[in-house]
């Protein structure tokens, strides 16, 4: 496959809250769920991207994320799975679907996110990625990403095969789409047809209607455990049965089908061959346990998240404070600036960098390496100062608006959530850079949402390493070194 698989669409945070029920609420006829654990995973287009990346494919996700904790969690999960995020701005809240469960049974589903709102515009880097894609899967969940005008123009212009997994509340596919992949219920909602006659004849008739109406090359209708029906020319439809009867959790089976078909088409398969492969892969996915096999993040009820956010007061209790800073600045048309580092021993070199960074915009968010991350980068003897103390010292500075602690070796996940307009590095990072590859590691990522990476001047002779070395040698003379 030449070029990545680009998945484009609406992403949802799915959360399963599991617990036990042994009593009723005293003020209402409702069960009381005692929470034991909560499992998070990407849903919507994020799930389709995650499934393709889990097979080792190069996957880019073009989606819209708000400035809120749900978007932060999605960025973490997707980046950890190897998905390259190209996020656009999303007014309001990132959609969430929270299932309250006991003994494997869903008691209630709580939806968050409110009404859909138009998302922001894609960056030039995102449009280039679409033009260079090996295949594009539009995973539409009816929340507006597939309606974005610039994205639709890019989809119409790409030479890559476009596979469109539609939603009844979403827009029509762009003309020339290679394959539509609705399920049976979605098909009848999209066409307005009634399911008359035999099942297969009704599905085939409605599939032809949708194919002609949307000027698509082919329609593959998924039929649950019965496989798929392909309508791809003027002749008889092709029915592809499931290889074996399988029962289990079907959550994500449609996304598995669509992503498998997209990858097959990107590798040169005929449409009929792609649908057969997609049926095989989706059936195996359900038989193996469905979403239970996905990379997820589970937290016991008494375990705090690894990443925490500390605001200017130094005592924040989650991502909400940093999210409110971002939302406030962006609502006023301001510029979000971010920088990162270990900041093990705060010194004047750090202060100069932070003050210079803050002057570049309307807020400064510091991405701080956790204790685990510092130990991986600097060795087991570091850090000297625990992460909570480091965060509080930074947050106490007038030039710092929020501090985000991240546990990974790189700030990729938190950057995908923050989407800063400017990412700042101290000028000492330019030393020793490869002249043929002068860009900093975060440059390509920051360009995905139209951001800019800059260097600011540094103070010679100030560094954490030299401070530690001087303290250990008993010398008052600080030697030049890198932080």
Secondary structure, DSSP 8 states (H G I E B T S, - for coil): --S-EEEEE-EEEEEEEEEEEEEE-TTSS-EEEEEEEEEEEEEEHHHHHHHHHHTT--EEEEEEE-SSHHHHHHHHHHHHTT-EEEEEEBSS---EEEEEEETTEEEEEEEES-S---B----HHHHHHHHT-SEEEEE--SSSGGG-HHHHHHHHH--SEEEEE--TTS----TT-SEE--BHHHHHHHH-----SSHHHHHHHHHHHHHHHHT-S-EEEE-GGG-EEEE-SSS--EEE--SS---S--TTHHHHHHHHHHHHHHTT--HHHHHHHHHHHHHHHHHTTGGGGS--EEEETT---SS-EEETTS---SSHHHHHHHHHHHHTT--EEEEEE--SS--HHHHHHHHHHHTTSSEEEEEEE-HHHHHHHH-TT--SS-HHHHHHHHHTSTT--EEEEE-SSSSHHHHHHH--SEEEEEGGGGTT--TTS-S-TTHHHHHTTT-EEEEE---TT--HHHHHHHHHHT-S-------
